[in-house]
Amino acid sequence: MKHTIIFFLLTRELVKSQFLVNTTATSASEIFDGFVSFSIEFSSFPDFAGNNSHPNTFSDNLLENIKHLTGTKPYIRVGGNTQDYALYNASLPYALNGTFDPKRSLDYPTTIYIGPSYFESYNTWKDVKFSHGFNLGLGANTSAGWQTLLDTVPLACKALSGGKFYLWGYGNEPDLFSTAAQGPVRPPSWNESTYVWQWHNGTRTMHALLQQHCPDLAHESQYGYMAPSHGGVGNRLKAHVSWAAGLNNDRNIKLYSTHNYISGATTPGVTLQSTLLNHTVTARSINAQAAEYARILSLDPATAPPPIFGETNSLYNQGRPGLSNTFGAALWVVDFNLYAASKGFKRVHMHQGTNYRYASWQPIETNITNIGTKPPYYGNIATAAALGKHGNVEVVAVPLRYHREAAYAVYHDGILSRVVVINMRGYNTTIGGEGLIALPNPPKRGSVEYVFQLAGFERGSSVNVNVAVGGKQKVKIQRLTANGSDAITGISWDGWSYNYELDEGRPVKLGNVTTGEEVEVDGEGRVKVGVEDSSAALLVF
């Protein structure tokens, strides 16, 4: 199979495809630093970060890898469902005491107490900015929850002083408070106006506490929230209705944060190929979030904060084995992140949790999951490499014909720097597609040749292409590869492995993976690259 794409190199007014005549690409906008970021479940944060005496260096190594590629360590949002279950116990001799209730959730505790040492986890990762999530679920309607807010604001602000503060979170997915499968924390009458009243009551109290205990973080230049942190666009509470009811009247919401999962772990019909490896499904989900943000803009055009995904991953309910923990999920990570960037989202926090199936890494050894780097992390790495170290980065989606492929152009200062091509046609090499038992005779692997026509190209000129060797334009190719979309091991980015077993997550060059690939720009300004099924390629100009 062969695709030819007419590609305007020097301008962001990008693409016409021979398959999509008169279709233009999505408009671009500059992303924020730390675009590749993470959200960590509140109850799992001590596992991921460790404490003063036992910092989790494995996690830190994985964060450093991303900094090496982008120049900025990921921003960390600490929150999730469990932030709204967490109560404070000043005499607790360890960070967190969590009790699981199988009727509510098998994946995280739903009765939680944290102690003073919980906040040590903010000390373990150098050069990281954090958002701490406070309890609105119990905090606004129980005496113990309200006291927790009063007790922990001083502890959190002191832990995040000295350059570690990102933003505050207050409540996780309040749009689901009255309908949550893990147990409602609000009555059926829960609505936007009540939510806004409780939000103002809590955040104004927090501001007063910050003025008392951490005045630097109470200053307008520092003080702020990511909100409303809704779980989606089809739930009981609507973000634009909360906005119209005055959610941001205090002008303290610095980032419009929304959450997104393209489907659910137990949703009927969910498969690797039809759901994760399907650009149309991903685009439809992000487009719905972008449309909701457009409603916010229409209500508040002058001061509406920039949009981010404060929490996202593949399948809600912590992912599904054989889907969210496969190499196919790594390809999905690349597609989701770059499409989000092309739609104007400034930063993406991929959600993590101990033993979660969709996690990028497992931070500790448990009786359920081995410590280690998981396939989705390689998608984070490939995304970081595509964006690179640069202050003015824009991403434009290149329209292609099929659901099972995606392409993106990455611009630095308005000049094309990279092109990403993702071939999401499934290629399975294990029995049942679960990555465990190899097929004795796997099928032949397909490939697609993509041809990019560089408009305005002049033979021998170094104006249009950034790499010139011996008078000929060269384009470097880096690849995200594995044995198949169902693989859960044997994954590499440009020949590098980040596995825990090799060097605790630090990059290790593999000897059995071909690297250093280059292709020439031919005399007519065309670049050809073959991309195997279930793989991705990055063209670096």
C-alpha positions in Angstrom: 0.0 0.0 0.0 1.3 3.5 -0.8 0.1 6.9 0.3 1.2 10.2 -1.3 0.7 13.4 0.7 1.2 16.9 -0.6 3.1 18.6 2.2 3.7 22.3 2.6 7.0 22.4 4.5 7.6 26.0 5.3 4.2 26.9 6.5 1.6 25.7 9.0 -1.1 26.0 6.3 -0.5 22.4 5.9 -2.0 19.6 4.0 -4.0 18.4 1.1 -4.2 14.7 0.6 -4.9 13.0 -2.6 -7.6 11.1 -0.7 -9.2 14.1 1.0 -9.5 16.8 -1.6 -10.4 20.3 -0.2 -9.8 19.1 3.3 -7.4 21.2 5.4 -5.6 20.1 8.5 -6.5 21.0 12.1 -5.3 24.4 13.2 -2.2 24.5 15.3 -1.4 26.3 18.6 1.6 26.4 20.7 1.8 23.8 23.5 3.2 24.3 27.0 6.4 23.0 28.3 6.0 19.6 30.0 3.4 18.7 27.5 4.1 15.0 28.3 3.1 14.9 31.9 1.4 12.5 34.4 -1.4 12.3 36.8 -0.8 9.9 39.8 -3.6 8.4 41.8 -3.7 10.0 45.2 -3.5 6.7 47.1 -0.6 5.5 44.9 1.6 8.6 45.1 3.7 7.3 48.0 4.4 4.1 45.9 5.4 6.1 42.9 7.5 8.8 44.6 8.7 7.1 47.8 9.7 9.2 50.8 12.7 10.9 52.4 14.4 7.7 53.5 13.4 5.6 50.5 12.9 7.8 47.4 11.7 5.9 44.3 14.6 6.4 42.0 13.2 4.1 39.3 10.2 6.5 38.8 12.6 9.4 38.8 14.8 7.8 36.1 11.7 7.5 33.9 10.9 11.2 34.4 14.5 12.2 33.7 14.3 10.3 30.4 11.5 12.6 29.2 13.4 15.7 30.4 16.4 14.5 28.3 14.1 14.6 25.2 12.1 17.8 25.9 14.2 19.8 28.3 11.5 19.7 31.0 10.5 17.1 33.5 6.9 16.1 33.4 4.4 18.0 35.6 2.8 15.8 38.2 -0.9 16.1 39.2 -1.6 14.1 42.4 -5.3 13.3 42.5 -7.9 11.0 41.2 -10.9 9.3 42.8 -9.0 8.6 46.0 -8.4 12.3 46.8 -12.1 12.5 47.6 -11.9 9.6 50.1 -8.7 10.8 51.9 -9.1 12.0 55.5 -6.2 13.3 57.7 -4.9 11.5 60.8 -2.2 13.5 62.5 -1.0 10.5 64.6 -0.7 8.1 61.7 2.9 6.8 61.8 3.1 6.2 58.0 2.0 7.9 54.8 -1.3 6.3 54.1 -3.7 3.7 55.5 -6.1 2.4 52.8 -8.9 -0.2 53.1 -10.2 -1.9 50.0 -13.9 -2.6 49.6 -14.3 -5.1 46.8 -17.9 -4.0 46.3 -16.7 -0.5 45.5 -13.4 -1.0 43.8 -10.8 -3.8 43.4 -8.2 -1.3 42.2 -7.8 1.3 45.0 -8.9 1.8 48.6 -12.1 3.7 49.3 -11.5 4.3 53.0 -8.3 6.3 53.3 -6.3 8.1 56.0 -3.2 10.0 55.4 -0.6 11.0 57.9 2.0 13.8 58.0 4.6 11.7 56.2 2.4 11.5 53.1 3.8 14.9 52.2 7.4 13.6 52.2 6.7 12.2 48.8 6.9 15.7 47.3 10.6 15.8 48.3 11.9 12.9 46.2 11.9 14.1 42.6 14.2 17.0 41.7 12.9 19.7 39.3 9.3 18.5 39.3 6.3 20.7 39.8 3.2 19.2 41.5 -0.5 19.8 41.8 -2.0 18.5 45.1 -5.6 17.4 45.0 -7.8 18.3 48.0 -10.9 16.4 49.1 -14.2 18.0 47.9 -16.2 14.8 47.9 -16.1 14.5 51.7 -14.6 17.8 52.4 -17.6 19.9 51.7 -20.3 17.8 53.4 -18.7 16.1 56.4 -17.0 17.5 59.5 -14.0 15.1 59.2 -13.6 16.1 55.5 -13.7 19.8 56.3 -11.2 19.4 59.1 -9.0 17.5 56.7 -9.0 20.6 54.4 -8.0 22.8 57.3 -5.3 20.5 58.5 -3.7 19.6 55.2 -3.6 23.0 53.3 -0.7 24.1 55.6 1.1 20.8 55.1 0.7 20.7 51.4 1.7 24.3 50.8 4.9 23.9 52.9 5.7 20.7 51.0 5.3 22.5 47.6 7.1 25.7 48.5 10.5 26.4 47.0 9.6 26.0 43.4 7.7 22.7 43.5 4.2 24.2 43.2 2.2 23.7 40.0 -1.5 24.3 40.8 -4.1 23.1 43.3 -6.9 20.7 42.6 -10.1 20.7 44.6 -12.4 17.7 43.9 -12.0 15.0 41.3 -14.7 14.6 38.7 -17.5 16.4 40.6 -19.8 15.7 37.6 -19.9 12.1 38.8 -20.4 12.7 42.6 -24.1 11.7 42.4 -23.7 8.8 40.1 -20.2 7.2 40.8 -20.1 3.5 40.5 -17.8 3.4 43.6 -20.6 5.0 45.7 -22.3 8.4 45.3 -21.1 11.2 47.6 -23.9 13.6 46.7 -27.7 13.2 46.4 -29.6 12.9 43.0 -30.4 16.7 43.3 -26.6 17.5 43.0 -26.3 20.3 40.4 -24.0 23.0 39.0 -25.1 25.8 41.3 -24.6 23.7 44.5 -21.2 22.6 43.2 -20.2 26.2 42.5 -21.2 27.3 46.0 -19.2 24.5 47.6 -16.2 25.3 45.3 -16.1 28.9 46.4 -16.6 28.0 50.0 -13.6 25.6 49.9 -11.3 27.6 47.7 -11.8 30.9 49.6 -11.0 29.0 52.8 -7.9 27.6 51.2 -6.7 31.0 50.1 -7.1 32.3 53.7 -5.1 29.4 55.0 -2.4 30.0 52.4 -2.1 33.7 53.3 -1.5 32.6 56.9 0.9 29.6 56.3 2.4 30.1 52.9 1.9 33.8 51.8 4.1 33.3 48.7 1.7 30.7 47.3 -1.2 33.0 48.1 0.1 35.7 45.8 -1.8 36.2 42.6 1.2 35.2 40.5 1.3 31.7 42.2 -2.2 31.0 43.5 -4.5 29.0 41.3 -6.3 25.8 40.4 -6.8 23.3 37.6 -10.6 22.9 37.3 -13.3 21.7 37.0 -11.6 18.3 36.5 -14.8 16.8 35.1 -14.9 13.2 34.1 -16.3 13.8 30.6 -18.8 15.8 28.6 -21.9 13.6 28.9 -22.2 13.4 32.7 -24.7 15.0 35.0 -22.9 18.2 35.6 -21.7 20.2 32.6 -18.5 22.3 32.7 -20.0 25.2 30.7 -23.1 25.3 33.0 -20.8 25.5 36.0 -18.9 28.3 34.3 -22.0 30.2 33.6 -23.0 29.7 37.3 -19.8 31.6 38.3 -17.2 28.8 38.9 -14.4 31.2 37.8 -15.8 34.4 39.3 -12.7 34.7 41.5 -10.5 34.3 38.5 -8.4 31.7 40.2 -8.7 28.9 37.7 -5.4 29.0 35.8 -6.0 25.9 33.6 -9.3 24.5 32.3 -8.7 20.9 33.2 -10.9 18.1 31.8 -10.6 14.3 32.0 -10.9 11.9 29.1 -11.1 8.1 28.5 -12.0 7.0 25.0 -14.0 4.1 26.4 -14.3 1.7 29.3 -12.5 -1.5 30.3 -15.7 -3.5 30.4 -17.6 -1.6 27.7 -19.1 -4.1 25.2 -17.3 -4.3 21.8 -14.1 -2.8 23.0 -11.1 -4.3 21.2 -7.5 -3.3 20.6 -8.1 -2.7 16.9 -11.5 -1.2 16.9 -11.0 1.1 19.9 -7.4 1.9 20.8 -5.9 1.4 17.3 -8.6 3.5 15.7 -7.8 7.2 15.0 -11.4 8.0 14.4 -12.4 6.8 17.9 -9.7 8.8 19.5 -10.4 12.0 17.5 -14.1 11.8 18.2 -13.4 11.7 22.0 -11.0 14.6 21.9 -13.2 16.6 19.6 -16.1 16.4 22.1 -13.8 17.8 24.8 -12.7 20.6 22.5 -16.3 21.4 21.7 -17.1 21.8 25.4 -14.1 24.0 25.9 -15.4 26.1 23.0 -18.5 26.7 25.0 -16.4 27.9 27.9 -14.6 30.3 25.5 -17.9 31.7 24.2 -19.0 32.4 27.8 -15.7 33.9 28.9 -13.7 34.9 25.8 -11.4 37.4 27.7 -10.3 35.3 30.7 -11.0 31.7 29.9 -7.9 29.7 31.0 -6.0 27.4 28.5 -7.2 23.8 28.3 -5.3 20.7 29.4 -6.2 17.1 30.0 -5.6 16.9 33.7 -6.3 13.2 33.7 -6.5 10.8 30.8 -5.7 7.3 29.7 -7.0 4.6 27.4 -9.9 2.8 29.2 -11.6 4.0 32.4 -11.7 1.6 35.3 -7.9 1.4 35.2 -7.6 -0.4 31.8 -8.0 -3.9 30.5 -5.4 -6.6 30.2 -4.6 -7.5 26.7 -5.5 -3.9 25.5 -4.2 -1.2 27.8 -1.0 -2.9 28.7 0.1 -3.8 25.1 2.3 -2.2 22.5 -0.9 -1.1 20.8 -1.6 1.1 23.8 1.8 2.7 23.2 0.8 3.6 19.7 -2.5 4.9 21.0 -0.6 7.2 23.5 1.3 8.8 20.6 -1.9 9.3 18.6 -3.9 10.7 21.6 -1.2 13.1 22.7 -0.4 14.5 19.3 -4.1 14.9 18.3 -4.8 16.6 21.6 -1.9 19.0 20.8 -3.3 19.7 17.4 -6.7 20.6 18.9 -5.2 23.2 21.2 -4.8 21.2 24.5 -1.6 22.6 26.1 -0.6 19.7 28.3 -1.6 16.1 28.8 -1.4 14.2 32.2 -1.5 10.5 31.6 -3.0 8.8 34.7 -1.1 6.3 36.7 -1.8 4.1 39.7 -0.3 1.1 41.4 -1.4 -2.1 39.6 -3.3 -0.2 37.0 -3.5 -2.0 33.7 -2.9 1.2 31.7 0.0 2.5 33.7 3.2 3.6 32.0 5.2 1.9 34.8 4.6 -0.1 37.9 6.6 1.7 40.7 6.9 -1.1 43.2 6.7 -4.9 43.4 3.3 -6.2 44.6 1.6 -9.6 44.7 -0.4 -8.5 41.6 2.1 -6.7 39.3 5.9 -6.8 38.9 7.9 -3.7 39.1 8.8 -2.5 35.6 8.4 -0.2 32.6 5.2 -0.9 30.8 4.4 -0.5 27.0 2.5 2.8 27.3 5.7 4.4 28.6 7.3 4.0 25.2 4.4 6.0 23.8 5.3 8.8 26.2 8.9 8.6 25.1 8.0 8.7 21.4 5.7 11.7 21.9 8.5 13.5 23.8 11.0 12.8 21.0 8.5 14.1 18.4 8.0 17.4 20.3 11.7 17.8 21.1 13.6 20.5 23.1 12.1 23.8 21.9 10.1 26.7 23.2 7.7 27.2 20.4 6.2 23.9 19.4 3.0 23.5 17.3 1.4 20.2 16.1 -0.8 19.9 13.1 -2.8 16.8 12.3 -2.3 15.5 8.7 -5.6 14.1 7.4 -5.3 10.5 6.1 -7.8 8.2 4.5 -8.1 5.3 6.9 -9.1 4.8 10.6 -6.0 2.8 11.2 -3.4 5.4 10.6 -2.5 8.9 11.7 0.2 11.5 10.8 1.3 14.7 12.4 3.6 17.6 11.5 5.6 19.2 14.3 6.7 22.8 13.8 9.4 24.7 15.7 9.1 28.5 15.3 6.8 27.9 12.4 9.3 25.7 10.5 8.6 22.0 10.0 10.9 20.0 12.2 9.4 16.5 12.4 6.7 14.3 10.9 5.1 11.4 12.8 3.4 8.6 11.0 1.5 5.9 13.0 0.4 2.7 11.3 -2.2 1.3 13.6 -3.1 -1.8 11.5 -3.1 -4.6 14.0 -0.4 -7.3 13.9 -0.8 -10.0 16.5 1.9 -12.6 17.2 0.5 -14.2 20.3 -2.4 -16.7 20.9 -5.5 -14.8 21.8 -3.7 -11.5 21.3 -2.9 -11.2 25.0 0.9 -11.0 24.6 1.6 -14.1 26.6 2.0 -17.2 24.3 3.7 -16.8 20.9 2.0 -18.0 17.8 4.1 -20.9 16.3 3.7 -19.4 12.7 2.8 -15.7 12.9 1.4 -14.2 9.7 3.5 -12.0 7.4 3.7 -8.4 8.6 2.3 -5.8 6.3 3.8 -2.3 5.6 2.6 1.0 4.2 4.8 3.3 2.2 4.1 7.0 2.8 5.4 9.6 0.3 5.6 13.2 1.5 5.9 15.8 -1.3 7.7 18.8 0.1 6.3 21.9 -1.6 8.7 24.7 -2.5 11.6 22.3 -2.6 14.7 23.2 -4.5 17.3 20.6 -5.2 20.5 21.2 -3.2 18.9 23.9 -1.0 19.2 23.6 2.8 16.4 26.2 3.3 13.5 23.7 3.2 15.2 20.7 4.9 17.2 21.1 8.1 19.6 18.2 7.5 21.9 18.3 4.5 24.8 15.8 4.1 27.2 15.9 1.1 24.9 18.3 -0.7 21.9 16.0 -0.5 19.0 16.4 1.9 18.8 13.7 4.4 15.9 12.9 6.7 16.6 10.9 9.9 14.1 8.1 10.7 13.4 6.9 14.3 11.0 4.1 15.0 8.7 2.8 17.7 8.7 -0.9 17.3 7.7 -4.3 18.9 7.0 -7.7 17.7 3.3 -6.8 17.3 0.4 -4.8 18.6 -0.3 -7.4 21.3 3.3 -7.4 22.6 3.9 -6.6 26.2 7.7 -7.0 26.1 10.5 -6.4 23.5 9.5 -2.8 22.9 12.1 -0.2 21.8 12.3 3.5 20.8 15.0 4.2 18.2 16.8 1.1 19.5 16.6 2.2 23.1 15.1 0.2 25.9 13.9 1.8 29.2 13.2 -1.5 31.0 13.7 -1.7 34.8 15.6 -5.0 34.4 18.4 -3.4 32.4 19.3 -0.3 34.3 16.3 0.7 36.5 14.6 2.6 33.6 17.6 4.5 32.3 18.1 4.2 28.5 20.1 1.2 27.3 21.0 0.8 23.6 19.9 -2.5 22.2 22.3 -4.4 19.9 19.6 -6.3 18.0 17.6 -3.2 16.7 18.6 -1.4 13.5 19.1 2.3 14.0 20.7 5.3 12.3 18.3 5.0 9.3 18.2 7.9 6.9 16.3 8.6 3.7 17.1 11.1 1.0 14.8 13.8 -0.3 14.7 13.1 -4.0 15.2 15.6 -6.8 11.4 16.3 -6.9 11.2 17.0 -3.2 9.7 13.7 -2.2 10.5 11.7 1.0 9.5 8.1 1.2 9.2 6.1 4.4 7.9 2.6 4.9 6.0 2.0 8.2 5.3 -1.6 9.3 1.8 -2.5 10.6 1.6 -1.8 14.3 4.5 0.6 14.4 5.3 4.3 14.2 8.0 6.4 12.5 9.4 9.8 13.3 11.0 11.8 10.4 13.4 14.4 11.7 14.3 17.1 9.2 
